[in-house]
């Protein structure tokens, strides 16, 4: 994107009365997390599933926990360990610095289940995880609406993608599963996400008319939950959307389309913000 485009994005952030950060799977790529885009993207990250003929949709399925819990936990245990061991990239810190520098009320809406916004220091009460969180557990049945923090260690045999330990429900002792919305999922307990949605709704009411910037990062079209939300928000009066995506950046004017990865785009916008703040010679 041209320097002029980054300047426009920087001015929108500097003049904003509120900031909404919307993020899809592409947000984590700069942290070193795998890109599951398409079957080959998934198989590059998990070649053992290619041998089994399993796609991401096939692996992220609650049926595995019911039929073979060790296999179900193989995928989600590996991802838990990966997310725990990965640090959020510098773009998260840039966003957090903007909220402090410009005294910006903010809210984060993400389809990611990795918990990296909280890990980067964003307020838990200002994050909406629309697909749940891998760092929380629930009963597989479920026997109740209980959701509790996932503090278990899950060793995984990489050759077989089977977990060597299966977490148990704190209420009934049955198999526990991640509190993540999977494909074809009828047993997900959505109460935690419902509460987050309630707080986000209150934020939208409080920020109405303030002049809001929506920064969307890494949200693709294959699962368009985040893109659709950004576009709905963009139809509200006084809202400017900047869509940051290296592959699918298009969005209708007057909103901004930035064909770049999250870290590179945020770094470029931050550079313009610092230039705007510098006194003229």
N, C-alpha and C positions, 0 to 999 in steps of 0.2 A: 504494500500500500504506500502511496505517496506520503511525503512529509506533511503535506497539507491535510491529508486525512487524519493523520495522527494528531495534528494540531487541533483539529475540530473535536476529536475525541477528548483530548486533554482539556480543552475549554469547557466541554460539557461536564466533565468530572469536577473541574474547579468551581463551576457555577451551580452545581447540583444542590438540591435541598435534601435529597435522600439517594441512597445507592442500593440497588438490588443486584446481587451477583447470582447469575444462573449458570450452572456448570454440568456438563455431561462427561462421558468417559474420557474424551480427549484432554480434559484438564489434567489428568494424571500422567499423561505420556511423558511430559518434561521431567517428571519425578523418577522416570525409569520404569513405570508400571506398563504392563503389556497392553497392546492395542488389539482388542478382540474384533476389529472390523472385518467382517466376512469370515468364512470358514478357515481360510489360510492364515489370517491374522491370529485366530484362536489356536490353530494347530502349530503355528510358529512358537507360541508361548507354551503350549502343552502338546508336544509331539506324541506323547503316549496316548492321547485321545484320538489322534489320527489313526493309529493302529487299531483302535477299537471302533472307528467309524462314528465317533461322537462329536457333534458340533457343540457350540456354546449353549444353544437352546437345549440340546440333549443333556448336557452336563448340569446345567442350572435348573434342575427339575426335582421337585419334592418327592417324586416317586422313588428316587434312589434311597432316600432316608427310610422309606417304608419297606422297600424290598431288600436293601442291603446297606444298612446304616454306615458301615465302615467305608463303603465305596462313596456314598453320599458325602461323608465327612472328609474323604480324600481330597475332593475338589475344594470344598469350603474351608477345610483345615489349612490347605496349602495357601489359599488366598488370604486367610486370616494372618498366617505367619508372614506372608509377603507384605501386606499392608502395615503390620506392626513394625517390620524391619526397614520400611522405606520412609525417608524424610520428605515432606512436602517441598516442592521446588520454590525458588525465590519469588516467583510470581505471587504466591500466597502472601508472603511478607509485604510485597509492594501494595497489594490490595489493603492489607491491614493498616499499613502506614497511611494510606490515603484517608481511611475512615478517621484516623486520629488527627492528621494534619488539617483536614478540612472540616473537622467536627461533624462528620456525616452519619446520621442515623442509617443503619444498613440492615439487610436481611440476606441470607444465603439460601438459595433453593438448588438442590443438587439431586441428580439421579444416581450419583455414586454412593456406594455402600462402604467406602474405605475409611470414613471418619477423618479424612485429612484436613478438612476445614477446622474442626475442633483441635486436631493435633497442632495446627499452625497458630492456634491462639484465638480463633473466632469463638464468640460467646455461644455456648450450647443452646441458650434460649433464643438465639437469632439464626438458627439453622433449621431448614426443613429438608429432611431426607425422604424423598417421595417413594423410594423403593426400600426404605428401612435401612438398617445398619448391621454389618457383619460383626460388630462389637457388642451386640446384644443377642440374647437367646430367648427361645420360647419352647413350649412343649410341642412335640410333633403332632399330637392328636388333634387339637390341643385340649388338655384337661381343664384349663382355665385361661383367663386372659393375662396371666402373669408374663412379664417381660423383665429380664434381669441382665446385668452386665456380663459380658463374656470375658472371663478372666482365666479360662482353661488353657492348658498347653495341649496342642494337638500335633503330635508327631505323625508324619506321613511317609509311607514308603513310596518314593517317586517312581519306581519301576512299575508298580501295580496301581498307583494312585489310590491306595487304601490307607485309611487312618488306623493308627495303632491304639487309639483311645477314642471312646465315644462319650460325649457329654450327656449328662442325665438331667431330667426335669427336676427342679427343686421341690415340686409339689407331689408328683406321683411316682417319680423314679424311672419313668419311661425314657425313651430316646428324646433328647433335645435337638433342636435345629436352629440355625441362624434366624434371627428376626428380619429376614430379607424376603422381599416379594420376588418369587421365582416365576418361571414360565408354567402356565397351567396350574397355578397355585390357588387352592381353595381353603387352605388351613393357616394362611398368614394372619397373625394377630396385628392389626393395623392401629391399635390404640395409641401407641407412642407417636406415630406419624400423624394421626388425627389431631393430637394435642399440638404438634408442631404447626399443622395447617391452621389451627385456630389462632395461634400467635402470629402467623404470617398474615392472616386476614385482618387482624387488629392493626398490624403494621401498615397494611395498604390503606386502611381507613385513616390512620394518623398522618400518613404522608401524602394524602390526596391534595393536589394543588400546589405541592412544594416544588415541583420541577424535579423529576426523578430520572436518573440514569440507570438503565439496565445494561450490565456488562455480561454478555453471554459468551461462554468459552467451551469449546470442544463438544458441542451438542450436535450430533449428526441426525440424519433423516431416517435411519433404520428403526430407531425407537424414538419418535419425535416428541416425547413428553415435554422436554425442556424447551425445545424450539417453539412448540405450540404455546407454551406459557409466555415466553418472551414476546411473541407476536401479539398475544392477547393483551399483555401489559402495554405494548407499543401502541395500541389503539386508544389508550387512555390519554386524556388531555394533559399536555405538559411532560410526556414521557419520551425519552430518547433511548433507542436501543442501539448498542454496538455489538454486532455479531462477529466474534473472533473464531475463525475456523479455517484451517489450511486447505481443506478439500471442498467444503460446502458452505461458503461464506455468504451466499446471496440472501438479501433481504430488501424489501421494497423501500424506496426513498419515502420520507426524508431520513430514514434510519441509516446507520453506518455499516458497511460490509468490509471486514478486515480479513484478507486472505493470508493468515499467519497463525502460527502456534501460539498458545496462551502466554508462555514465558517471553517469547520474542516481542509479541504485541504489547504486553504490559510494560516491558522494559522500555520500548519505544515511546509509549504514552507517558511514562514516568519521566523520561528525558525531556519531553516537551513541557511537561508540567513544571519541571525545574527551570527551564528556560523562561517560561512565562512568569515565574516568580522572581527571576533575576532582575535587579534594577538596571535601567538603561544606562550606558556609559555617558 
